[in-house]
């Protein structure tokens, strides 16, 4: 798979509408073909995760951002279906609580970072501070910031802070993968109507989801600025086509597996002393009647 088609070159100014097709399939025409490769990636990911956990050197942080109904939940469910729950955790970030508002905006994310040897997923993340907060600036008023931190310069400041935060994490062994699931407005509408039509999907739908569609262009502009300013060499953004969920899952799984492969993960080697202890344990076990 040509992963270069999805990555945002650091510092580049992109247009989601012109440069990225939400229905792009990278030559895959058969859903069954993609499903077969996805299953192979899921099995490979399970193996990598086992070694990652045993080696206990790196942590992996996977960030998902998207408009509503882009398929974040189902992508996480399918791609991570083969991993061991012991080495895997998911956090979904909703509107901040009163306690969280009494801290800096990165505090709650810092608390949820994966430990070494684990894969952590942020279903939405601190990037909401550059997206929903920017589209709805009234939210900023609730953040109890000093007066001189509330002007337009705050967005440039937060771009810099987040880049520094992610650079710090990478320097300390946290591998960061950032995915934007790029769903079209028309496909979002179709999925919303499906959620209304089928009772078992009603719980997924909120009238507020429709209200947010009125701000679609504002969100696209905010996302484009996020990609321009926070796609870095150490933590680039991947814009993944999301109109076909089967292809979205395939791309995400392929990128994660490629990144883990590049780490050259290896099971820990044991000392000669430990080897002797293993031999003693083997002898004792074999002597049991």
Steps between C-alpha positions, in 0.01 A plus 500: 500500500624849414492665842647823358157569354362553850778681685503879539844634415621707797444871445289454188176688450232262380137512393283214620252562221755515217786278616331208678217287366288342779406219258857418390575123492865476388422238236289278724175415324388193689395524864590133548857563381539783751347287777757227437791744526343663806483165675867438424585842644293430813694177559831678442398781735424245773852358463662842509299595807613189682866589438437867583355395835786260575773746398345776713702777331256684276142615543270567205247783503241492221284809457172500307333824396200531270164654442203313650409167336839465330547155654748551783338246734461228238855553373640457851281194556605323180868595479572418864284187511800266525707674766532389860283723725782499760714714274235726354287790623252748349401842629215707359519869581168678546435854622742572787376465858528773764810328636659489155421867441695579816815367327680579175341356186764225462459373856229243440681367193827469690323288763376263231828440315588133444770338710808347339408178326141606441292638216276791595224647285352847534153513346513875450779673687665824602457604137140585586654811657591612147179380336172517689635775726604703197169447320313586821717768668247538781646177642828681552332736746434207735866400517589754768806621311689821581366794303812532283460139380161547336585684177552354153863426585382210717468268199858559388606449860313169524645373173844556648410349837357184346799457269733533798288260705508237227873550441557442872295179488682368193836578659393283792395198295134575424422431135220732381267417211235760413206411277233728360212295360390709204128445443306704243206714602265296279614170655460644848141591411432146378637352824300743712179400321589134554541562873156656510340225289616200701394486869815311601704797376288778651723521806789611278315806377455841656319799355813697582682293235279660236552847645876456470462433127423870459863564599646249253706757306631651823613158618670425169693825522598427861616150407706631208682741732560220752657285230714785371637590842513164685594240238864457594788269419462338842118482500347542153131499421340235279182599317309176445206472255193415707207469260561124481556362846665180376770705329544729801573200723744356249701824475517553876608140567761512225656823633510374861663171395757681286595729786536215749710304251738796470570482874682167460327367809659196664417280795735563795800272526565335836830478683708184533397483864134507402562231239645276774196565716275397212691175463462431874127570477473267202680223689271538805189489283618194310569314828139538612303177501 
